[in-house]
């Protein structure tokens, strides 16, 4: 029984990997960890561009995960986000990444800064030590205005009482409300971990 379960999980991981769009991905190994380069600019469709130019603060989040070939279990996770606000009086964009802020003149500059990744370390060297010689791949998820788990929990509180439909309704509503306004996901080809 366990063998069949393991085979099914491996098959599911392979199918999920195969269905995800393949993208150009640059990988350079430095000090035992990969530095990745890729573009997620297509997250910014016309609607996202209009929203970013509204003058209200918006958020772009990019998550990079590394996986072993044949597995959907994530080995490492790296995430960063940009808070973007068009300064209507200064006629430029204020971009905040972590504790740093910078001003960029055009929306294209903002998209390059937040969605074009160059040389990002994808995990610590110790995460790759046991995988030397093995094959792996990267998965990227780019999101526009994601809702955090904390915000989601605050938006939807469980109902009290013995109503059996309540928890089902909450889960359905949570799946609809607690999503990003726009999300794209893609993967890299396989890369060999240097020995």
Order of alpha helices (4+ residues) and beta strands (2+ residues): alpha-beta-beta-alpha-beta-beta-beta-beta-alpha-beta-alpha-beta-alpha-alpha-beta-beta
